[in-house]
Amino acid sequence: MTARAAVTIVFAINGLLYGAWAARIAAIGDRLELSAGRIGLALAFIAAGSLGAMPVAGRAASRSGSRPAARVALVAFCAASALAPAAPSLALLCAACLALGASAGALDVVMNAHGVAVERAHARPMLSSFHAAFSAGGLAGALLGAGGAAAGVDVRVELALLAAGAAVVGTLATRSLLAASADALGAPARPRPESAPRFRGIDRRLLILGALAFCCLLCEGAAADWSAVYLDRDLAASAGTAGLAYAAFSITMVAGRLAGDALTVRFGPAALVRRGALVASAGLGAALLAGDASVALAGFACLGAGLSIVIPQVFRAAAAGRDSGPALARVTTLGYLGFLAGPPLIGGIAEATSLPAALAVLPLLGLAMAAMAPLTRVADTAPGSRVREAAAAA
């Protein structure tokens, strides 16, 4: 097995378990008789665990390489994914979500770090395809979760079986990851000139790219955890139909990311991000106004299509012409802060108003991303980006 295939499998496993969790979150809440606000509280512990683990994972990958860090994080994530749905009370669910978040956050950091190393080793664009694997895994997990819900399978049994299978496959696959020395491949031989605008010691370009990633991943996280709940509780859809909301989102996410590198060469990063953000905003906004289950599925599909190309563009832009490790760490942290903040934020707004009103935040963020789209052009054309040069030549 090649390192590229191994990274693809790790991304897919991450998406698989997260997709299954997203499709069955309503069942977990129903089993414990939790309100939307209490579900949001449990999801907040996922955020806390991830934010605490991300810096630790980054330091571990720096000391020993992203390969061993990825192997440990993958096994921990599989174990936590199996244990969290079995929590018998809100307090224990929050504790389990803390562990789930910590392992998920660590895996997010190290698998992206290793993905960059593999991309640099091949000197051609691959990040979009890796993120497509995550989305494909999310689609598969959502479909399995929806099928399990429709068939009445206990959520604890379903997620335990999926996690066990993922742990076995992932452990075998990660044996083919690159050696630790590959993490430094392609880094600049000397420090980058201090010519970029800086804000209190922080590169402003990275700060703005982080803000763009924050908006995008906030929308992704909110769609993943609340799409099924919205159809189930607000549109009175069946359990199977509700689970298909994240599946619709994931289908278009996969398609967009599979085509992402080619579309970048054809349209350029700024135009692509702007158009995608507008599709996401208009599609979901119209679906929320319609208030119909079928239209809602189409709206979440538009959201997935529009968001699909944003994060690979941002990560590639952040790594252009600089030491990618520290740069990606900063942008990834800001981006995943949005991913983790989205679900509890939507839950809190829903508790105060309603879930449809809370989800209306997502189209507004789409408009903000469209406004920030030109910033990807500035960052993407930074000198010295081997990946951008390879994309332009494709």
C-alpha positions as CSV (number, residue, x, y, z in Angstrom):
1,M,0.0,0.0,0.0
2,T,1.3,3.5,-0.8
3,A,1.5,6.4,1.6
4,R,-1.1,8.2,-0.5
5,A,-3.6,5.3,-0.1
6,A,-2.9,5.1,3.6
7,V,-3.6,8.8,4.1
8,T,-6.8,8.5,2.0
9,I,-8.0,5.6,4.3
10,V,-7.3,7.6,7.5
11,F,-9.3,10.6,6.1
12,A,-12.1,8.2,5.1
13,I,-12.3,6.5,8.5
14,N,-12.4,9.9,10.2
15,G,-15.4,10.9,8.0
16,L,-17.1,7.5,8.4
17,L,-17.3,7.6,12.1
18,Y,-18.2,11.3,12.2
19,G,-20.9,10.8,9.6
20,A,-22.4,7.9,11.5
21,W,-22.4,10.0,14.7
22,A,-24.1,12.9,12.9
23,A,-26.8,10.7,11.5
24,R,-27.6,9.2,14.9
25,I,-27.1,12.2,17.2
26,A,-30.9,12.6,17.3
27,A,-31.2,9.0,18.5
28,I,-28.6,9.6,21.2
29,G,-30.5,12.6,22.4
30,D,-33.9,10.8,22.3
31,R,-32.5,7.9,24.2
32,L,-31.5,10.2,27.1
33,E,-34.5,12.5,26.5
34,L,-32.3,15.6,26.0
35,S,-33.5,18.9,24.7
36,A,-31.7,20.8,21.9
37,G,-29.9,22.9,24.5
38,R,-28.6,19.8,26.4
39,I,-27.5,18.2,23.2
40,G,-25.6,21.4,22.5
41,L,-24.0,21.2,26.0
42,A,-22.7,17.7,25.2
43,L,-21.3,18.9,21.9
44,A,-19.6,21.8,23.7
45,F,-17.5,19.1,25.6
46,I,-16.4,17.8,22.2
47,A,-15.2,21.3,21.4
48,A,-13.3,21.6,24.7
49,G,-11.6,18.3,24.2
50,S,-10.5,19.1,20.7
51,L,-9.2,22.5,21.5
52,G,-7.2,21.1,24.4
53,A,-5.7,18.2,22.4
54,M,-4.8,20.1,19.2
55,P,-1.7,21.9,20.5
56,V,-0.6,18.7,22.2
57,A,-1.0,16.7,19.0
58,G,1.0,19.3,17.1
59,R,3.9,19.1,19.5
60,A,3.8,15.3,19.5
61,A,3.9,15.3,15.7
62,S,6.8,17.8,15.7
63,R,8.8,15.7,18.1
64,S,8.2,12.2,16.8
65,G,6.7,12.8,13.4
66,S,3.1,12.8,12.2
67,R,3.1,9.0,11.4
68,P,3.2,7.7,15.0
69,A,1.0,10.5,16.2
70,A,-1.6,9.6,13.5
71,R,-1.6,6.0,14.6
72,V,-2.2,6.7,18.2
73,A,-4.9,9.3,17.5
74,L,-6.8,7.0,15.1
75,V,-7.1,4.2,17.7
76,A,-8.1,6.7,20.4
77,F,-10.8,8.2,18.1
78,C,-12.2,4.8,17.2
79,A,-12.4,3.8,20.9
80,A,-14.1,7.1,21.9
81,S,-16.6,6.8,19.0
82,A,-17.7,3.4,20.4
83,L,-18.0,4.5,24.0
84,A,-19.8,7.9,23.7
85,P,-23.2,6.6,22.4
86,A,-23.3,4.2,25.3
87,A,-23.3,6.9,28.0
88,P,-26.2,6.3,30.4
89,S,-26.6,9.9,31.5
90,L,-26.0,13.5,30.4
91,A,-23.0,13.8,32.8
92,L,-21.4,10.7,31.4
93,L,-22.2,11.7,27.9
94,C,-20.4,15.0,28.4
95,A,-17.4,13.1,29.8
96,A,-17.4,10.7,26.9
97,C,-17.8,13.7,24.4
98,L,-14.7,15.3,26.0
99,A,-12.7,12.2,25.2
100,L,-14.3,12.0,21.7
101,G,-13.4,15.6,21.0
102,A,-9.8,15.2,22.2
103,S,-9.1,12.2,20.0
104,A,-10.9,13.8,17.0
105,G,-9.0,17.0,17.4
106,A,-5.7,15.2,17.6
107,L,-6.5,13.2,14.5
108,D,-7.5,16.3,12.6
109,V,-4.2,18.0,13.2
110,V,-1.9,15.0,12.5
111,M,-3.7,13.6,9.5
112,N,-3.6,17.0,7.7
113,A,0.1,17.4,8.6
114,H,0.8,14.0,7.1
115,G,-1.4,14.8,4.1
116,V,0.8,17.9,3.4
117,A,3.9,15.8,3.7
118,V,2.6,13.3,1.1
119,E,1.5,16.1,-1.2
120,R,4.9,17.7,-1.0
121,A,6.6,14.3,-1.6
122,H,4.7,14.0,-4.9
123,A,4.9,17.7,-5.8
124,R,1.4,17.8,-7.0
125,P,-2.1,18.7,-5.6
126,M,-3.6,16.0,-3.4
127,L,-5.2,17.8,-0.5
128,S,-8.6,18.1,-2.2
129,S,-8.7,14.4,-2.9
130,F,-7.8,13.6,0.8
131,H,-10.6,15.8,1.9
132,A,-12.9,14.2,-0.6
133,A,-12.1,10.9,1.1
134,F,-13.2,12.4,4.4
135,S,-16.4,13.5,2.8
136,A,-16.9,10.1,1.1
137,G,-16.4,8.5,4.5
138,G,-18.9,10.9,6.0
139,L,-21.4,10.0,3.3
140,A,-21.0,6.3,4.0
141,G,-21.3,6.8,7.7
142,A,-24.4,8.9,7.2
143,L,-26.0,6.3,5.0
144,L,-25.2,3.5,7.4
145,G,-26.5,5.6,10.3
146,A,-29.7,6.5,8.4
147,G,-30.1,2.8,7.4
148,G,-29.6,1.7,11.0
149,A,-32.1,4.3,12.2
150,A,-34.7,3.2,9.7
151,A,-34.2,-0.5,10.7
152,G,-34.4,0.3,14.4
153,V,-30.8,-0.7,15.2
154,D,-29.6,0.4,18.6
155,V,-27.3,3.4,18.1
156,R,-24.8,1.9,20.7
157,V,-24.5,-1.4,18.8
158,E,-24.2,0.3,15.4
159,L,-21.4,2.7,16.3
160,A,-19.5,0.1,18.3
161,L,-19.4,-2.2,15.3
162,L,-18.4,0.6,12.9
163,A,-15.6,1.8,15.3
164,A,-14.2,-1.7,15.8
165,G,-14.0,-2.3,12.1
166,A,-12.4,1.1,11.5
167,A,-9.8,0.5,14.1
168,V,-8.7,-2.7,12.5
169,V,-8.5,-1.3,9.0
170,G,-6.9,1.9,10.1
171,T,-4.2,0.3,12.2
172,L,-3.2,-1.9,9.2
173,A,-3.3,1.1,6.8
174,T,-1.2,3.4,8.9
175,R,1.8,1.0,8.7
176,S,2.3,2.4,5.2
177,L,2.5,6.1,6.2
178,L,5.7,8.0,5.4
179,A,8.7,8.1,7.8
180,A,9.1,11.0,10.2
181,S,11.7,12.6,8.0
182,A,9.0,13.3,5.4
183,D,7.4,16.0,7.6
184,A,10.2,18.4,6.8
185,L,10.2,17.8,3.1
186,G,9.8,21.0,1.1
187,A,10.3,23.4,4.0
188,P,12.2,26.5,3.1
189,A,15.9,26.3,3.6
190,R,16.0,29.7,5.3
191,P,13.5,31.8,7.1
192,R,10.9,33.6,4.9
193,P,11.6,37.4,4.6
194,E,9.5,39.4,7.0
195,S,7.7,41.3,4.2
196,A,4.1,40.1,4.8
197,P,1.8,42.4,6.9
198,R,1.8,41.4,10.5
199,F,-0.7,42.0,13.3
200,R,0.8,41.9,16.8
201,G,3.4,39.4,15.7
202,I,1.0,37.3,13.7
203,D,1.1,37.1,9.9
204,R,-2.1,38.9,8.8
205,R,-2.4,36.7,5.8
206,L,-2.6,33.6,8.0
207,L,-5.0,35.4,10.3
208,I,-7.4,36.2,7.5
209,L,-7.1,32.7,6.0
210,G,-7.9,31.4,9.4
211,A,-11.0,33.5,9.6
212,L,-12.2,32.2,6.2
213,A,-11.6,28.6,7.4
214,F,-13.4,29.5,10.6
215,C,-16.6,30.5,8.7
216,C,-16.5,27.5,6.4
217,L,-15.9,24.9,9.1
218,L,-18.5,26.4,11.4
219,C,-21.0,25.8,8.6
220,E,-19.7,22.2,8.1
221,G,-19.9,21.4,11.8
222,A,-23.4,22.9,12.2
223,A,-24.7,21.0,9.2
224,A,-23.2,17.7,10.4
225,D,-24.7,17.8,13.9
226,W,-28.0,19.7,13.3
227,S,-29.2,18.8,9.9
228,A,-30.8,15.5,11.0
229,V,-32.2,17.1,14.2
230,Y,-33.8,19.9,12.1
231,L,-35.6,17.5,9.8
232,D,-36.6,15.2,12.6
233,R,-37.9,17.8,15.1
234,D,-38.9,20.8,13.0
235,L,-40.0,19.3,9.7
236,A,-41.5,16.0,11.2
237,A,-39.5,13.9,8.8
238,S,-39.1,10.1,9.4
239,A,-35.9,8.9,11.2
240,G,-34.5,7.6,7.9
241,T,-35.3,10.8,6.0
242,A,-33.7,12.9,8.7
243,G,-30.5,10.9,8.5
244,L,-30.3,11.6,4.8
245,A,-29.8,15.3,5.4
246,Y,-26.1,14.9,6.2
247,A,-25.9,12.3,3.4
248,A,-27.1,14.9,0.9
249,F,-24.6,17.3,2.2
250,S,-21.8,14.7,2.0
251,I,-22.7,13.6,-1.6
252,T,-22.1,17.1,-3.0
253,M,-19.1,17.6,-0.7
254,V,-17.5,14.6,-2.2
255,A,-18.2,15.6,-5.8
256,G,-16.9,19.1,-5.3
257,R,-13.7,18.0,-3.7
258,L,-13.0,15.3,-6.3
259,A,-13.2,18.1,-8.9
260,G,-11.6,20.7,-6.7
261,D,-8.0,20.7,-8.1
262,A,-9.2,20.8,-11.7
263,L,-11.7,23.5,-11.0
264,T,-9.0,25.6,-9.3
265,V,-6.8,25.5,-12.4
266,R,-9.8,26.4,-14.6
267,F,-11.4,29.2,-12.6
268,G,-8.7,30.3,-10.1
269,P,-9.1,30.1,-6.3
270,A,-10.8,33.4,-5.7
271,A,-13.6,32.9,-8.2
272,L,-14.1,29.3,-7.2
273,V,-14.4,30.2,-3.5
274,R,-16.7,33.1,-4.2
275,R,-19.1,31.1,-6.4
276,G,-19.1,28.2,-3.9
277,A,-20.0,30.4,-1.0
278,L,-22.8,32.0,-2.9
279,V,-24.2,28.6,-3.9
280,A,-24.1,27.5,-0.2
281,S,-25.8,30.7,1.0
282,A,-28.6,30.8,-1.6
283,G,-29.3,27.1,-1.5
284,L,-29.7,26.7,2.3
285,G,-31.4,30.1,2.7
286,A,-34.1,29.1,0.2
287,A,-34.5,25.7,1.9
288,L,-35.0,27.3,5.4
289,L,-37.6,29.6,3.9
290,A,-39.5,26.8,2.3
291,G,-39.8,24.7,5.4
292,D,-40.2,21.4,3.5
293,A,-38.2,18.2,4.1
294,S,-37.5,17.5,0.4
295,V,-36.4,21.1,-0.2
296,A,-34.3,20.9,3.0
297,L,-32.4,18.0,1.6
298,A,-31.7,20.0,-1.6
299,G,-30.6,22.9,0.6
300,F,-28.1,20.9,2.5
301,A,-26.9,19.5,-0.8
302,C,-26.2,23.1,-2.1
303,L,-24.4,23.8,1.2
304,G,-22.1,20.8,0.7
305,A,-21.4,21.7,-2.9
306,G,-20.5,25.3,-2.1
307,L,-18.3,24.6,0.9
308,S,-16.5,21.6,-0.6
309,I,-13.7,23.6,-2.3
310,V,-13.0,26.1,0.4
311,I,-10.8,24.3,3.0
312,P,-8.4,22.7,0.5
313,Q,-7.8,26.1,-1.1
314,V,-7.2,27.7,2.3
315,F,-4.8,25.0,3.5
316,R,-2.9,25.1,0.2
317,A,-2.7,28.9,0.3
318,A,-1.5,28.9,3.9
319,A,1.4,26.6,3.0
320,A,2.5,28.5,-0.1
321,G,6.0,30.0,0.1
322,R,6.5,29.3,3.8
323,D,7.3,26.6,6.4
324,S,4.0,24.8,6.1
325,G,4.0,23.2,9.6
326,P,3.6,26.3,11.8
327,A,1.4,28.0,9.2
328,L,-1.0,25.1,8.8
329,A,-1.1,24.7,12.6
330,R,-2.3,28.3,13.0
331,V,-4.9,28.2,10.2
332,T,-6.1,24.7,11.1
333,T,-6.6,25.7,14.8
334,L,-8.7,28.8,13.8
335,G,-10.6,26.8,11.3
336,Y,-11.5,23.9,13.6
337,L,-12.4,26.3,16.3
338,G,-15.3,27.2,14.0
339,F,-16.0,23.6,13.3
340,L,-16.2,22.9,17.0
341,A,-18.0,26.1,18.0
342,G,-20.7,25.7,15.3
343,P,-22.8,22.9,16.9
344,P,-23.0,24.3,20.4
345,L,-23.5,27.8,19.0
346,I,-26.5,26.6,16.9
347,G,-27.8,24.7,20.0
348,G,-27.6,27.8,22.1
349,I,-29.4,30.0,19.6
350,A,-32.0,27.3,19.0
351,E,-32.7,27.1,22.7
352,A,-33.3,30.9,22.9
353,T,-35.2,31.1,19.6
354,S,-35.8,28.1,17.3
355,L,-33.6,25.7,15.3
356,P,-34.6,27.2,11.9
357,A,-33.7,30.7,13.1
358,A,-30.4,29.4,14.4
359,L,-29.6,27.7,11.1
360,A,-30.2,31.0,9.3
361,V,-26.7,32.0,10.6
362,L,-25.2,29.6,8.0
363,P,-26.3,31.5,4.8
364,L,-25.0,34.7,6.4
365,L,-21.6,33.2,6.9
366,G,-21.8,32.1,3.2
367,L,-22.1,35.8,2.2
368,A,-19.1,36.6,4.5
369,M,-17.0,33.9,2.8
370,A,-17.9,35.3,-0.6
371,A,-16.7,38.7,0.5
372,M,-13.3,37.2,1.7
373,A,-12.8,35.1,-1.4
374,P,-10.3,37.5,-3.0
375,L,-7.9,36.8,-0.1
376,T,-7.3,33.3,-1.4
377,R,-5.9,34.8,-4.6
378,V,-3.3,36.8,-2.7
379,A,-2.2,33.9,-0.6
380,D,-2.4,31.3,-3.3
381,T,-0.1,33.2,-5.7
382,A,2.6,33.6,-3.0
383,P,6.0,32.8,-4.5
384,G,7.6,29.4,-3.9
385,S,4.4,27.2,-3.8
386,R,5.4,23.9,-5.4
387,V,1.8,22.7,-5.2
388,R,0.4,25.8,-7.0
389,E,3.0,25.4,-9.7
390,A,2.1,21.8,-10.2
391,A,-1.6,22.7,-10.3
392,A,-1.0,25.3,-13.0
393,A,0.9,22.9,-15.1
394,A,-1.8,20.2,-14.9
